[in-house]
Amino acid sequence: MKIKILTLFPNMFNGFLSESIIKRSIDNNIVEIELIDYRKYSNDKHNHVDDTPCGGGAGMVIKCDVLDRAIKDNRNEKSYVCLMTPQGRPYKEDIAIELSKKEELILICGHYEGFDERIRDYVDDEISIGDFVLTGGEIPAMAISDSVIRLLDDAITKESYEDDSFSYGLLEYPQYTRPIEYDGKVVPSVLLNGNHKLIREYRLKESLRKTLKRRPDLLENRSFTKEELKLLEEIKKEEE
Ligand SMILES: C[S@@+](CC[C@H](N)C(=O)[O-])C[C@H]1O[C@@H](n2cnc3c(N)ncnc32)[C@H](O)[C@@H]1O
């Protein structure tokens, strides 16, 4: 996969690209990341990319002609162009899965007051990473790249992410490691007896319990299996 990031602040990505799983994925040619400073698509001698808002008001608006030139120069028939914007569709794991199947992503980072509205006609998607406003699209572009790269073949093992929260529609079950007892709190004995059938059942039940408590909205449209319905009944009785 190739990810092109259009940004005014390429240096913000230095740490992101040079550590841990992202660095390893780049080194192993699983992903190629290109940072493109879209100032180079400005057509004035001072490299301006923004201007004051029509109608007045605070801040600066990124010009649509600059971004259009940047998109045209970088897109090909395989590209999927996503605008980072708090007004976009809310980012979720299923969108990460969808994006991980594309051959090339172009992520456009805004700054200041955001973009000239007309740029929306030149992109394939608009994504928000949450109902809050950041100073720029660089952190959203990192969050999206990170969540997509970890799903690519050989970035991490499939087992490392297939039980993660959201990948099967629930929050992940509780995880423990040594010491077995800490400050009077003991690891559940079922995890220590090596019985894989019981461990699987315990984990599914605790996933359901956590999701019910913390994110009941995730269960609203779920088609439950017979086993899940039975475990939910048990949980309800236990919590009474
Ligand atoms: C200060 S914000 C502009 C917000 C814009 N004036 C609005 O109210 O919708 C600057 C840039 O940060 C990025 N950004 C901020 N919050 C974001 C979020 N929650 N998700 C995705 N991008 C975001 C976008 O690229 C945006 O153009």
The ligand as a Gaussian input file, in Angstrom:
#p B3LYP/6-31G(d) Opt

LIG

0 1
 C       -9.129000      24.003000      13.341000
 S       -9.605000      22.733000      12.244000
 C      -10.828000      23.509000      11.277000
 C      -12.202000      23.274000      11.799000
 C      -13.284000      23.900000      10.916000
 N      -13.244000      25.333000      11.016000
 C      -14.651000      23.403000      11.385000
 O      -15.214000      23.992000      12.289000
 O      -15.122000      22.360000      10.855000
 C       -8.235000      22.622000      11.157000
 C       -8.069000      21.305000      10.469000
 O       -7.788000      20.285000      11.427000
 C       -8.275000      19.037000      10.950000
 N       -9.172000      18.492000      11.998000
 C       -9.513000      19.092000      13.157000
 N      -10.302000      18.309000      13.894000
 C      -10.457000      17.158000      13.200000
 C      -11.171000      15.946000      13.457000
 N      -11.883000      15.764000      14.552000
 N      -11.103000      14.965000      12.520000
 C      -10.398000      15.134000      11.377000
 N       -9.712000      16.273000      11.096000
 C       -9.727000      17.265000      11.982000
 C       -8.959000      19.285000       9.626000
 O       -8.073000      18.969000       8.584000
 C       -9.238000      20.779000       9.692000
 O       -9.321000      21.358000       8.400000

